[in-house]
């Protein structure tokens, strides 16, 4: 049974979402402010965190950043704002996904399921297989990445994007492709989600993110991973 931490200061909202998630078989724990959320996270070690932006005490961004410094657990952020400001900031702080309130509970459940599935997925690449691209090495069993022998700390989503691209080096994946493969859904309004994660990934594996050698853009088509002969 997956253990979820749901953080929101609206009691009725928390109660309703908890019932829906428990109906799907998840073990749901709750917190109602930022400080309580961090305490609960360290005590429970949940498999996934659902985190509202607007919280008493520490806000959701601060909580997300604090969690991300310690763990790669999937984080879904909730925002009541329809513009992109909260969404982009949440992704920059390390969130894997977001939903704008109000939303359909079935969509939340679907995204939770997709996040957990991707967190567990190691790809169908065979046992003990490592993928090397230039100085970049991906251990597909341990889900670990290293660059020039030094570990690279990636979130689950960043890792999944990198693995998807690395499994078919040179193949171009559109943002729609990546959204479907990595997030498990294809809502076109979330395409910016892909761009933000690509930017964060480049910031961690590229010597110069503005002039990348690994994760490249094919303008008008999408993203691809450079092959071995050029990423040195």
Secondary structure, 3 states (H helix, E strand, C coil): CCEEEEECCCHHHHHHHHHHHHHCCCEEEEECEHHHHHHHHHHHCCCEEEEECCCECCCHHHHHHHHHHHCCCEEEEEECCCCCHHHHHHHHCCCCEEEECCCCHHHHHHHHHHHHHHHHCCCCCCCCCEEEECCEEEECCCCEEEECCEEECCCHHHHHHHHHHHHCCCCCECHHHHHHHHHCCCCHHHHHHHHHHHHHHHHHHCCCHHHCCCEEEECCCEEEECCCCCCC
